[in-house]
Amino acid sequence: MPNPQAQLPQPSPDARSASEALVSLIRTRIEEAGGWIAFSDYMRLALYAPGLGYYSGGAAKFGTAGDFVTAPEISPLFGACLAATLADVLAAPELQGTGEVLEIGAGTGQLALQVLRSLAARGQLPHRYRILELSAELQQRQRELLEREVPELVARIEWLTTLPEHFRGAIIGNEVLDAMPCALVHFGTAGWEERGITWQDGFQWQDRPIHDMHLMMQALVLPVADVYLTEIQLEAQGFIKSLAASLDAGAILLLDYGFASSEYYHPQRHMGTLMCHYRHHSHTDPFWLPGLNDITTHVDFSAIWRAGADAGLALEGYLTQGAYLVNAGLMEQLNRLDAGNLKQYLPAVAAAQKLVNPAEMGDLFKVIAFSKGLALPGLLCGFQAGDDSPKL
């Protein structure tokens, strides 16, 4: 059988050496754990092992030079639309004049740049713009970009490595939940088991009984009756509860690719949603060059909603990215551009279409918003039409 990875671009000797060092580290962890680790532990090491994991190493991840392109790299209008929602939150009477923005995982810093510029143009800059970023290398890239592009605003920006204990304002996260370590569960003749990793002349899959009661409880309610492999995102759910605990008053805006539970656990999706991304190619083998590939899963937004509700958050809306961006003023932003300057206008239109087209990012990506401690007078900007909350 041909190896699909053989067709992918090959890494440099230094990158391959770094991947081999990570393999050695993971193999040691497997041995220390008695010969088996859960997939969630493998994914955590592959993405976040200090100095070696995908997000903690030094290679470019985002944009044309990296492995994938996120919405802020596609168009600055994306950040301008998010800023419209954030402006609504910051204008709430409970926050006016003191509200902050907290961005989770700022990537290249492009979204922060777009949001800050748009809020400045509106005269609604936050008291502080805080960025929670665990990667020192990404922190440095973000700092360099923002110091170069908006030096007059740098004094408002603060980098964090942990959630603040008490936060008032708007929290945003674009493509954050999909990169959080998840559990793999497999339903077969033995019922539900957890899929993990062993080492036998290389990484190998192995299923074992589920011992985590929270994992088992969520697996048992999944609507499956045949052989089925899927993900359960306990860490993403826990993260939502951590955000709720940190938030004294404000709103949370999260954008990612995924589905409500009824679609996520559809019988036809019997192999799950786990994917790897390497230099703008997608594949399904998380054991190939660990540390050099992004590993992601789609988000179960129903589970995210339940986690938020359990933590005391009020749901403000759930809808497709396409509907959200149109509601938040994407077309108005396009109309402000000079249509006579075809060299700039046509690429801007093409980028906007990619963001909202149902066949591209428009339907697959979803937007969910929560609030806490706010008496909002109406619907948040971006959530005026197309609400899909009943699907949750």
C-alpha positions as CSV (number, residue, x, y, z in Angstrom):
1,M,0.0,0.0,0.0
2,P,1.5,3.4,-1.0
3,N,2.4,5.8,1.9
4,P,0.4,9.0,1.4
5,Q,3.0,11.0,3.4
6,A,5.6,10.2,0.8
7,Q,3.9,12.7,-1.4
8,L,4.2,15.5,1.2
9,P,7.1,18.1,1.3
10,Q,10.0,16.7,3.3
11,P,11.3,18.6,6.3
12,S,14.8,20.0,6.7
13,P,17.4,18.0,8.6
14,D,17.0,20.3,11.6
15,A,13.3,19.9,11.7
16,R,13.5,16.1,11.3
17,S,16.0,16.0,14.1
18,A,13.6,18.0,16.4
19,S,10.8,15.6,15.5
20,E,13.0,12.6,16.4
21,A,13.8,14.2,19.8
22,L,10.1,14.6,20.4
23,V,9.5,10.9,19.5
24,S,12.2,9.9,22.0
25,L,10.5,12.1,24.7
26,I,7.0,10.6,24.0
27,R,8.5,7.1,24.0
28,T,10.0,7.7,27.4
29,R,6.7,8.9,28.7
30,I,5.0,5.8,27.4
31,E,7.6,3.6,29.2
32,E,7.2,5.6,32.4
33,A,3.4,5.1,32.2
34,G,3.7,1.4,32.0
35,G,3.6,1.0,28.2
36,W,0.5,3.0,27.3
37,I,-0.7,6.6,27.3
38,A,-4.1,8.0,26.3
39,F,-4.3,9.8,23.0
40,S,-5.0,13.1,24.8
41,D,-1.5,12.8,26.5
42,Y,0.1,12.1,23.1
43,M,-1.6,15.1,21.5
44,R,-0.5,17.3,24.4
45,L,3.1,16.3,24.0
46,A,3.0,16.5,20.2
47,L,1.6,20.1,20.3
48,Y,2.9,21.6,23.5
49,A,6.1,19.8,24.8
50,P,8.5,22.6,25.7
51,G,10.8,23.5,22.8
52,L,9.7,20.5,20.8
53,G,5.9,20.5,20.4
54,Y,4.2,22.0,17.4
55,Y,3.1,25.2,19.1
56,S,6.2,25.6,21.3
57,G,8.8,25.0,18.6
58,G,10.2,27.7,16.3
59,A,8.8,26.8,12.9
60,A,6.2,29.0,11.1
61,K,2.7,27.7,11.7
62,F,0.4,30.3,10.2
63,G,0.0,31.9,6.8
64,T,1.4,31.0,3.4
65,A,4.8,30.1,4.9
66,G,3.3,27.8,7.5
67,D,0.9,24.9,7.6
68,F,-2.5,26.5,7.4
69,V,-4.1,29.9,7.0
70,T,-6.6,31.3,9.6
71,A,-9.3,33.9,8.9
72,P,-7.3,36.9,10.1
73,E,-4.6,36.1,7.6
74,I,-7.2,35.9,4.8
75,S,-8.7,39.3,5.3
76,P,-8.4,42.3,7.8
77,L,-12.2,42.6,7.5
78,F,-12.5,39.5,9.7
79,G,-11.0,41.4,12.7
80,A,-13.1,44.5,11.9
81,C,-16.2,42.4,12.2
82,L,-15.2,40.9,15.5
83,A,-14.4,44.4,16.7
84,A,-18.0,45.4,16.1
85,T,-19.1,42.7,18.6
86,L,-16.4,43.6,21.1
87,A,-17.5,47.3,20.9
88,D,-21.1,46.2,21.9
89,V,-19.7,44.4,24.9
90,L,-17.3,47.2,25.9
91,A,-20.2,49.7,25.7
92,A,-22.3,47.7,28.3
93,P,-23.1,49.9,31.3
94,E,-21.4,47.4,33.6
95,L,-18.1,47.8,31.7
96,Q,-18.1,51.2,30.1
97,G,-14.7,52.8,30.6
98,T,-13.1,49.9,32.3
99,G,-13.6,46.9,30.1
100,E,-10.7,44.9,28.7
101,V,-10.2,42.5,25.8
102,L,-8.5,39.1,26.4
103,E,-7.5,37.2,23.3
104,I,-6.7,33.5,23.8
105,G,-3.9,32.2,21.6
106,A,-3.2,35.1,19.3
107,G,-1.2,33.2,16.6
108,T,0.6,35.7,14.4
109,G,-0.9,38.7,16.1
110,Q,-2.9,39.7,13.0
111,L,-6.3,39.4,14.8
112,A,-5.1,41.6,17.7
113,L,-3.8,44.1,15.2
114,Q,-7.1,44.2,13.3
115,V,-9.2,44.5,16.4
116,L,-7.1,47.2,18.0
117,R,-7.1,49.3,14.8
118,S,-10.9,48.9,14.4
119,L,-11.7,49.7,18.0
120,A,-9.4,52.7,17.8
121,A,-11.2,53.9,14.7
122,R,-14.5,53.6,16.6
123,G,-13.1,55.5,19.6
124,Q,-13.8,52.4,21.8
125,L,-10.3,51.1,22.7
126,P,-10.3,48.8,25.7
127,H,-8.6,49.8,28.9
128,R,-6.2,46.9,28.2
129,Y,-5.7,44.3,25.4
130,R,-4.4,41.2,27.0
131,I,-3.1,38.2,25.1
132,L,-2.9,34.7,26.7
133,E,-0.1,33.0,24.9
134,L,1.8,30.0,26.2
135,S,4.4,30.0,23.4
136,A,7.3,32.4,24.0
137,E,8.2,32.2,20.3
138,L,4.7,33.3,19.3
139,Q,4.6,36.0,22.0
140,Q,7.8,37.5,20.4
141,R,6.3,37.4,16.9
142,Q,3.1,39.1,18.1
143,R,5.1,41.7,20.0
144,E,7.3,42.5,17.0
145,L,4.2,42.9,14.7
146,L,2.3,45.1,17.1
147,E,5.3,47.3,18.0
148,R,5.9,47.8,14.3
149,E,2.3,48.4,13.2
150,V,0.6,50.1,16.2
151,P,3.4,51.5,18.4
152,E,1.0,54.0,19.8
153,L,-1.1,51.2,21.3
154,V,1.6,48.9,22.6
155,A,1.3,50.4,26.1
156,R,-2.2,48.9,26.3
157,I,-1.1,45.4,25.4
158,E,-0.1,42.8,28.0
159,W,0.9,39.2,27.5
160,L,-0.2,36.5,30.0
161,T,0.6,32.8,30.4
162,T,-2.3,32.1,32.8
163,L,-5.9,33.3,32.9
164,P,-6.5,36.3,35.2
165,E,-8.4,35.5,38.4
166,H,-10.8,38.4,37.8
167,F,-11.6,39.7,34.3
168,R,-14.1,42.2,33.1
169,G,-14.6,42.7,29.4
170,A,-14.6,40.6,26.2
171,I,-12.8,37.3,25.7
172,I,-12.1,36.1,22.2
173,G,-10.7,32.9,20.8
174,N,-10.3,32.1,17.1
175,E,-9.5,28.5,16.3
176,V,-8.4,27.7,19.9
177,L,-10.7,24.9,21.0
178,D,-9.8,22.6,18.0
179,A,-6.2,22.4,19.2
180,M,-6.9,21.3,22.7
181,P,-6.0,17.7,23.5
182,C,-9.0,15.4,23.3
183,A,-9.8,11.8,24.1
184,L,-10.3,9.2,21.4
185,V,-13.0,6.7,22.2
186,H,-13.9,3.5,20.2
187,F,-17.1,1.5,20.3
188,G,-16.7,-2.1,19.3
189,T,-17.5,-5.6,20.5
190,A,-16.1,-4.7,24.0
191,G,-18.3,-1.6,24.2
192,W,-16.7,1.8,24.7
193,E,-12.9,1.8,25.1
194,E,-10.4,4.6,25.2
195,R,-7.9,4.6,22.4
196,G,-4.3,5.2,23.3
197,I,-0.7,4.8,22.2
198,T,2.0,2.1,22.7
199,W,5.5,1.7,21.3
200,Q,6.3,-1.4,19.3
201,D,9.0,-0.5,16.7
202,G,7.0,2.8,16.4
203,F,3.8,4.3,17.7
204,Q,0.9,1.9,17.7
205,W,-2.8,2.3,18.5
206,Q,-4.2,0.3,21.4
207,D,-7.7,0.4,23.0
208,R,-8.1,-0.1,26.8
209,P,-11.1,0.1,29.1
210,I,-12.2,3.6,30.1
211,H,-11.3,4.5,33.7
212,D,-12.2,8.2,33.7
213,M,-15.9,8.3,34.8
214,H,-16.5,11.7,33.1
215,L,-15.2,10.3,29.9
216,M,-17.3,7.2,30.2
217,M,-20.5,9.1,31.1
218,Q,-20.1,11.2,27.9
219,A,-19.4,8.2,25.8
220,L,-22.4,6.2,27.0
221,V,-24.9,8.8,25.8
222,L,-23.5,9.0,22.3
223,P,-26.1,7.7,19.7
224,V,-24.1,4.9,18.1
225,A,-25.0,1.3,17.5
226,D,-22.1,0.1,15.4
227,V,-18.3,0.2,15.3
228,Y,-17.5,3.9,15.8
229,L,-14.4,6.0,16.5
230,T,-14.8,9.6,17.7
231,E,-13.4,12.3,20.0
232,I,-14.6,13.7,23.3
233,Q,-13.2,17.1,24.3
234,L,-13.0,17.1,28.0
235,E,-10.2,19.7,28.1
236,A,-12.1,22.1,25.9
237,Q,-15.1,21.8,28.1
238,G,-12.9,22.4,31.2
239,F,-11.4,25.4,29.5
240,I,-14.9,26.9,29.1
241,K,-15.5,26.5,32.8
242,S,-12.2,28.1,33.5
243,L,-13.1,31.1,31.4
244,A,-16.4,31.4,33.2
245,A,-14.6,31.3,36.6
246,S,-12.2,34.1,35.4
247,L,-15.0,36.3,34.0
248,D,-16.7,38.5,36.5
249,A,-18.7,40.5,33.9
250,G,-18.5,40.4,30.2
251,A,-18.8,38.2,27.2
252,I,-17.0,35.3,25.5
253,L,-16.8,35.0,21.7
254,L,-15.4,31.8,20.2
255,L,-15.0,30.9,16.5
256,D,-13.9,27.4,15.3
257,Y,-14.8,24.6,12.9
258,G,-17.3,22.1,14.2
259,F,-20.9,21.0,14.6
260,A,-23.7,20.5,17.1
261,S,-23.8,17.0,18.6
262,S,-26.4,15.6,16.3
263,E,-24.2,16.3,13.3
264,Y,-20.9,15.7,15.1
265,Y,-21.9,12.1,16.1
266,H,-23.7,11.3,12.9
267,P,-23.5,7.6,11.9
268,Q,-21.6,8.5,8.7
269,R,-18.9,10.2,10.7
270,H,-17.8,6.8,12.2
271,M,-14.0,7.6,11.9
272,G,-14.2,10.8,13.9
273,T,-12.8,14.2,12.8
274,L,-9.1,14.0,13.8
275,M,-6.9,15.7,11.2
276,C,-3.3,16.8,10.8
277,H,-2.0,19.8,8.9
278,Y,1.4,20.1,7.3
279,R,2.5,22.8,4.9
280,H,-1.1,23.3,3.6
281,H,-1.7,19.6,3.2
282,S,-4.1,17.6,5.4
283,H,-3.7,14.0,6.4
284,T,-4.9,11.6,9.2
285,D,-1.7,10.2,10.6
286,P,-0.7,11.9,13.9
287,F,2.3,9.6,14.2
288,W,4.0,11.1,11.2
289,L,6.7,13.6,12.1
290,P,5.2,14.6,15.5
291,G,6.0,18.2,16.4
292,L,6.0,19.3,12.8
293,N,2.3,18.7,12.2
294,D,-0.7,20.5,13.7
295,I,-3.2,18.0,15.2
296,T,-6.8,19.1,15.4
297,T,-10.4,17.9,15.8
298,H,-13.7,19.6,15.0
299,V,-15.5,21.1,17.9
300,D,-18.6,19.6,19.5
301,F,-20.4,22.9,20.1
302,S,-23.2,21.2,22.0
303,A,-20.7,20.1,24.6
304,I,-19.2,23.6,24.7
305,W,-22.7,25.1,25.3
306,R,-23.5,22.6,28.1
307,A,-20.1,23.3,29.8
308,G,-20.9,27.0,29.6
309,A,-24.4,26.6,31.0
310,D,-23.1,24.4,33.8
311,A,-20.6,27.2,34.7
312,G,-23.2,29.9,34.8
313,L,-22.8,31.4,31.4
314,A,-25.7,32.7,29.4
315,L,-25.8,31.8,25.7
316,E,-26.0,34.9,23.5
317,G,-26.1,33.0,20.2
318,Y,-24.7,30.3,18.0
319,L,-24.6,30.5,14.2
320,T,-22.4,29.9,11.1
321,Q,-19.4,32.1,10.5
322,G,-20.9,33.3,7.2
323,A,-24.1,34.5,8.9
324,Y,-22.1,36.1,11.8
325,L,-19.8,38.1,9.5
326,V,-22.6,39.4,7.3
327,N,-24.5,40.4,10.5
328,A,-21.4,42.1,11.9
329,G,-21.0,44.4,8.9
330,L,-18.8,42.5,6.4
331,M,-20.6,43.9,3.4
332,E,-20.6,47.4,4.7
333,Q,-16.8,47.1,5.2
334,L,-16.4,46.0,1.6
335,N,-18.6,48.9,0.4
336,R,-16.2,51.3,2.0
337,L,-13.4,50.1,-0.2
338,D,-12.6,51.9,-3.5
339,A,-14.2,49.7,-6.1
340,G,-12.3,51.5,-8.8
341,N,-9.0,50.2,-7.4
342,L,-9.3,46.8,-8.9
343,K,-5.9,45.7,-7.7
344,Q,-7.0,46.0,-4.1
345,Y,-10.8,45.6,-4.4
346,L,-11.0,42.3,-6.2
347,P,-8.7,40.4,-3.8
348,A,-10.7,41.9,-0.9
349,V,-13.9,40.6,-2.4
350,A,-12.4,37.1,-3.0
351,A,-11.1,37.0,0.5
352,A,-14.5,37.9,1.9
353,Q,-16.2,35.3,-0.2
354,K,-13.9,32.6,1.2
355,L,-14.9,33.6,4.7
356,V,-18.6,33.5,4.1
357,N,-19.1,31.0,1.2
358,P,-20.9,27.9,2.6
359,A,-18.6,25.7,0.4
360,E,-15.5,27.1,2.0
361,M,-15.4,28.6,5.6
362,G,-18.9,30.0,5.8
363,D,-20.8,27.0,7.1
364,L,-18.1,24.7,8.6
365,F,-16.9,27.4,10.9
366,K,-19.3,28.4,13.7
367,V,-19.5,31.3,16.2
368,I,-20.8,31.0,19.8
369,A,-21.1,33.7,22.3
370,F,-21.7,33.6,26.1
371,S,-22.2,36.4,28.6
372,K,-22.0,36.8,32.4
373,G,-23.0,39.7,34.6
374,L,-24.3,41.8,31.7
375,A,-27.7,43.2,31.2
376,L,-27.4,43.6,27.4
377,P,-30.2,45.7,25.9
378,G,-30.6,43.4,22.8
379,L,-28.8,40.9,20.6
380,L,-25.0,41.3,20.3
381,C,-23.8,42.7,17.0
382,G,-23.2,39.7,14.7
383,F,-26.1,37.7,16.2
384,Q,-29.1,39.6,14.8
385,A,-30.2,36.9,12.3
386,G,-29.6,33.2,11.5
387,D,-29.4,31.9,15.0
388,D,-28.9,28.1,15.2
389,S,-29.0,27.8,19.0
390,P,-32.0,25.3,18.8
391,K,-29.6,22.8,17.1
392,L,-27.4,22.7,20.2
